[in-house]
Amino acid sequence: MIVGASGLLGKYLMREWTPPDQVVGFGSRDFDIRNLAQTQAAVEDRKPHWIVLAAAYTDVDGCETNPEVATDTNVHGALNVAAAAKAHHARLLFLSSDYVFDGCKTTPYEVDDPISPQSVYGKTKAEAELGIRKILPTACIVRTSWVFGRGGKCFPDTILKLASTRREIAVVDDQRGCPTYARDLARAIIRLCNKGAEGTIHVTNGGNCTWFEFARATLRHAGSTTSVVPTTTENFPRPAQRPKYSVLSAKSLAAHGMVLPAWGKALDDYLKEGNSLP
């Protein structure tokens, strides 16, 4: 059961999950995770073996200016799904974020590193993680970062749109993380569910980069002549604070026998994919 099936990741999960597994997808039009009764009714009706919770309020700056909405969706909604999963004996995989960390490290974050979110979005994800572990100790919590793909707003798509009207783009070069292709993330999630995974796992494509390096690679792979120039976070103030370093270690995923492609290869696959998703 995919909760958040109409979102960017949800669309890939619905497409990549194949027989013999039977998969059903729900979006916000089907039921509201903030409503416990609706959530319980949907889970009771389908009686899934696994629930993948990909629904969330992911607009980081929007969360900062609308903290009540962020908390209601990302915390209360997530805990409603966890409670429904427990009541109907379903396993749960919850999508969390690199933003649960403060960005003060200079080496990749491990799953057991202390969390210290600096934004409302990060705080809601951290609170949801804690609450889910209390309700369902065997839940699988997947932290990921910088997700991109077709069928939703993402960084490479934004860069390509800007490049269509500009000769030069300034992009911050002092925030470093791991780009993650939604298709590769979806495939990893499917394998983790099939393996009966538990605990916290970091899932990203291999390697890391800054947003500037990500933008430059996007335009190079796309054959664009628009140039990219590095700038600093201070020159682009945003409502929510971003971690300067949020690279996630791949050790926890490797422990499950998985290694995702390097982010550059994933970016090339994304650009070749075209608009094949609805």
N, C-alpha and C positions, 0 to 999 in steps of 0.2 A: 504494500500500500504506500504510494508516494503522496505525501502531503506537501503541496507546493508544486504540483505537476505542471502548472502553467508558467512557472518561472524559468530562467535561463538553464539552471542545472536540471530542474524537473523535466524539461523537454528532452534532454539527453538521456536521463534515466529511463524515461518512457520508451525511447527509441532503442537504447542499447540493451535493455533487459529483455531477453528472448526466452522462448520455450526451452525446457519444460516448465519453467516458472510462470505462474499466472500473476500478472501485474495489473493493478487498478490505480488510476491517478485522480487526485482531487485538488481542485484549486479553490481560491477564496469564494468563488461563486457557488461552490457545492456545499461548503460549511465553513463557519468562522471558528478558527482554533481558540479565539478568545472566549468563546461560548462553550462551557464545559458540557452542557447537555447535548449540544449539536455534535461536539467531538466524540463523546461517548456513543451516541447513536450511530455515527458513521462507522466507528470501529466495531461496534456490536453487530452491525448489519453485515460487514465484510469478513469479520473474524480473521484478520491477516496473521500470518506467521511472523512477518517482519513489517515494521513501519519505518520508512525513511522520512525524517522530518527536515525538509528543505525549505519550508515556508518561513519567511522572516521579513522584518522591516530592515532592509540592507542599505538604505540611503544613510551613509554615515553622518553627513551634515544635517540631513533631515532629522535624524535621531537626536542630534545635539539641540536642535531648536524645538523638537516635539518629544521631550523625554517621557511624558506620560503615555503617548502612543507607542513609543519604543518599548517601554516596560510592559505595557499591556500585551503587545504582540510577542516580543522576543522572550519575555520571562513567563508571564501568566499563560500565554498561548502554548508555549513549549511544555510547561508543567501540566497543562490540561491534557496534552497528547500523551505525556508520560503516564499520567494517572489512568487514562483510558487504556493504554497499552498494558499496564499492570493489571487492571480489572479484567481484561480479556485475554491475559496470558500471551501477549505478543511481545516479541523482541523489538528494541528500538535502536535506530541509528540516528544520531542528532548531528547536524552540521553546525560547527562552531568556527572560530576565527582566530587568526594571528593577532587580532587587536586585543586579545585578553592579556597580551604582554606589553610592557612599558617601552620597549625598544632601546633599553640601555645596554644590552649585551652587544658584543662584537663577534660572537660565535653563535652558531645555530641553536635555537631554542629546543630543548628536549621536552618530552611530555610531562616530566615531573618538575620542571623549573617553576618557581613561584610566579603566580600571575599577579599583574598589577595594571589593570586597564586604565587608560588615560582619557577615554572618550565615553560618552553615554552608550554608544553602540557596543563598545568593548565591555563595558560594565554589565549591560544586559545579557551578553553572551556568557560572561563569567558567572553571573548569578544563575542563569539557566543551567549551565553545566553542574553547578553545585546542587541545585534543586533536583535535577534529573538523577544524579548519583544517589541521592537520598531515597528517591522513589523507586528507582530501578538500578540497583548496584551492578547489574550485568549489562547495562546499556553500553553501546559503542558510541563514543564521542569522537567525531572526525573534525579536526581543525585543519582548515585550508586557508589559502590566501590568494589575492589578486586574480580572482577567477575571470576568465574570458571565454567567449564562445558566441555562436549564432543564436538568434532568438531572444535577445535582450541587450540592455545597455552594457557596454564593456569598454575598457581602455583602448584596445587596438582599433575598434570601430570608431571611437571618438577621434582618435588621432588621424585616421584616414579621412574622416569627414572634414576635419580642420585643414588637412593637406589639400583638399580639393578647392579651397578658396584662399589659401595663404602660401606664400613662398618660404616663410620661416615660422617655426613654432618653438616657443620656450617651454621647457619641461624641467621639473625639479630633479636634481641630481644628488640630493642628500637624503633620500629615503630608499632603503634597500630591502627587497623581499623576494618572494618566489612566485612568478607567474604560474597560473594553473589553468590548463585547458579543460573546460567543462566536460568534454568527451572522455578524457583520460581520468578525470575525477569520478565520473559516473561509472566507468568500467572498474575502477578500484573499489568503489562502494559496493557494487554488485558482487565482486569477489569476496569482500569482507563479510557481507551478509551470508554468502554461501559457505564461508568458513566458520560462521558462528562467532565472529570476533567480538571481544569485550574490551572495555577500558578505553583509554584515550590514545588516538593514533593521529599522527601528522601526515597529511596527504597533499603533496604538491609535485609539480614537475621538477626535474632535476636542475641543479644550478641556481643561481640568483643573479639579480641585477638591480639597477636603479630604474626609476620611472623614465629617466632620460635615455638610458640604454635600451629599455623596452620600446620606447617610441622610435628611436633610431633604427632598431632592428625591424620594427614593423614597416617602416617606410622603405627600408632597403629590400626586405623580402617582397614588398608589394611593387617594387620598381618605381617608386615615387621620386621626383626630383626636389621635393620640398626639403629644406634643411631643418635640422633640430639643433637648438642651442641650449646648453645647460644653464639652470638657474637654481635659486635656493627656495626653501619652503617659506622663508620670511618675505620673499617677493610675491608669494601667492597665498596670502592669509585666508584660512578657511575656518568655519565655525568649530569644527572638531579637530582635535590634535591627533596627528598621525604618528605612529612609532617610526623613529629614524631607522631602526633595524628590526625587522620582524621575520628574518629567515628561519624557517622551521626545519629541524633535523629530520632526515629521512630514516633514521634508525628504527623507529617504531613500525614503519611500513615494511621495511626490509625484514623485520622479525616475522612478518606474515608472508614472506616469500615474494614480495612485490617491489619492483623498481620502475618508476614512471620515466618516460622519455625526457630528455633535456628540454628546457623551456623553448629553446630556439627551434628544435624540431617540432615541438607542439605548435608553436606560432606558425610555422610553415604549413603544417597540416590544417590549421584553422583557416588560413588564407586560401588554401586550395579547396576547402570544403564548400565555399560559396554559400548561397542562401538556401541550403537544402532543408533547413528546419522550418516548420510552419510558424 
